[in-house]
Amino acid sequence: MLRGRNQEFPDLWPFIAQSKNTLSRDGHNNLREPAEELANLISQVLAGYLLENIQEQAGEAFIDPARVSENRLLAKFSLAQQRH
């Protein structure tokens, strides 16, 4: 379970691991903060990939697509520099 500074967040892993259409209509309302916390713990790109199913079901992006794209470009640049 992810833990915020002053609260405990719901566990995201069951939602990540399950197949599509497992999120209730109102179930996504309390997932934004844990999704953002997950993105801060791991890369934005990986968090976007893991949360893709949840974001599709919710009809909204929990992680800013611009930040995901920016991190993806930075990772490509870093890899190219390492290879060079």
C-alpha positions in Angstrom: 0.0 0.0 0.0 1.3 3.4 -0.9 1.4 5.9 2.0 1.1 9.6 1.7 2.5 12.0 4.2 -0.6 12.1 6.3 -2.7 9.3 4.9 -2.8 5.8 3.5 -3.8 5.4 -0.1 -5.8 2.5 -1.5 -3.8 -0.3 -3.0 -3.4 0.2 -6.8 -2.0 -3.3 -7.6 -5.3 -5.1 -7.8 -6.6 -2.6 -10.3 -3.3 -2.8 -12.3 -3.3 -6.6 -12.4 -7.0 -7.1 -13.3 -8.4 -7.2 -16.8 -10.5 -4.4 -18.3 -13.8 -3.2 -16.9 -13.0 -3.9 -13.3 -13.2 -0.3 -12.0 -16.5 0.8 -10.7 -18.0 4.1 -12.0 -17.1 6.0 -8.8 -14.1 3.9 -8.0 -11.6 6.0 -9.8 -12.3 9.1 -7.7 -9.9 8.2 -5.0 -7.2 6.8 -7.2 -5.7 10.0 -8.5 -3.5 10.7 -5.5 -2.1 7.1 -5.3 -1.5 7.2 -9.0 0.5 10.4 -8.7 2.4 8.9 -5.7 3.3 5.8 -7.7 4.5 8.0 -10.6 6.8 9.8 -8.1 8.2 6.6 -6.8 8.9 5.0 -10.2 9.3 6.7 -13.6 6.4 8.6 -15.2 6.6 6.4 -18.2 6.4 3.1 -16.3 3.5 4.5 -14.1 1.7 5.6 -17.3 2.1 2.1 -18.7 0.9 0.4 -15.5 -2.0 2.7 -15.1 -3.1 2.8 -18.7 -6.0 0.4 -18.1 -7.3 2.3 -15.1 -7.0 5.7 -16.9 -9.0 4.3 -19.9 -11.7 3.0 -17.6 -11.9 6.3 -15.7 -11.9 8.4 -18.9 -9.2 10.7 -17.5 -5.5 10.8 -17.2 -4.2 10.5 -13.6 -0.7 11.2 -14.8 0.0 14.3 -17.0 0.6 13.0 -20.5 3.1 15.8 -21.1 5.2 14.7 -18.2 5.1 11.1 -19.5 6.2 12.3 -22.9 8.9 14.5 -21.5 10.3 11.6 -19.4 10.2 9.3 -22.3 12.3 11.7 -24.4 14.7 12.2 -21.5 15.2 8.4 -21.2 15.9 8.1 -24.9 18.4 10.9 -24.7 20.1 9.4 -21.7 20.3 6.0 -23.4 21.8 7.6 -26.5 24.4 9.4 -24.4 25.3 6.1 -22.6 25.7 4.3 -26.0 27.9 7.1 -27.3 
